[in-house]
Amino acid sequence: MDTNKMRDISRERIDTAVLDYYRGRVGACAHYCATHLGLDRSHISKSLQRLKRRGLVVVDGTYWKVAP
């Protein structure tokens, strides 16, 4: 399998897990999400940036929320 395709699949899984985490909360910082999901905070931060570019989450100071 192409490594870029594998990378895209894992990104999709992380993005889905992160979005599901934030859908169940009013808001949280990336550190809390990383702790809950058992992933490195840098992966969570990159995922949140991708989700922000898609308009699915917004940032309020240091807290991230699902976009209204």
DAGI-V325855 format. One record per residue. N is the residue number from 0. RES is the residue in one letter. PHI is phi in whole degrees, 0 to 359 (* if undefined). PSI is psi in whole degrees, -180 to 180 (999 if undefined). BURIAL is b if it has 24 or more other ideal C-beta (glycine too) atoms within 12 Angstrom, else e. Layout:
((N;RES;PHI;PSI;BURIAL) (N;RES;PHI;PSI;BURIAL))
//
This chain:
((0;M;*;145;e) (1;D;295;133;e) (2;T;295;-33;e) (3;N;295;-38;e) (4;K;293;-40;e) (5;M;297;-41;e) (6;R;297;-41;e) (7;D;296;-39;e) (8;I;296;-45;e) (9;S;292;-34;e) (10;R;296;-42;e) (11;E;298;-42;e) (12;R;296;-44;e) (13;I;296;-46;b) (14;D;300;-42;b) (15;T;295;-44;e) (16;A;296;-42;b) (17;V;294;-46;b) (18;L;297;-41;b) (19;D;298;-39;e) (20;Y;299;-47;b) (21;Y;286;-26;b) (22;R;294;-26;e) (23;G;271;7;e) (24;R;222;160;e) (25;V;288;-36;e) (26;G;175;159;b) (27;A;195;160;b) (28;C;274;165;e) (29;A;298;-33;b) (30;H;297;-44;e) (31;Y;298;-43;e) (32;C;297;-44;b) (33;A;298;-42;b) (34;T;297;-45;e) (35;H;295;-43;e) (36;L;274;-12;b) (37;G;73;30;e) (38;L;244;165;b) (39;D;291;140;e) (40;R;300;-32;e) (41;S;296;-35;e) (42;H;293;-39;b) (43;I;294;-44;b) (44;S;298;-42;b) (45;K;295;-40;e) (46;S;297;-44;b) (47;L;298;-38;b) (48;Q;295;-41;e) (49;R;297;-44;e) (50;L;294;-35;b) (51;K;295;-42;b) (52;R;297;-29;e) (53;R;276;-6;e) (54;G;81;20;e) (55;L;267;-24;b) (56;V;227;158;b) (57;V;230;157;e) (58;V;251;140;e) (59;D;229;91;e) (60;G;72;-118;e) (61;T;260;-1;e) (62;Y;259;141;e) (63;W;255;145;b) (64;K;222;158;b) (65;V;289;137;b) (66;A;297;141;e) (67;P;292;999;e))
//
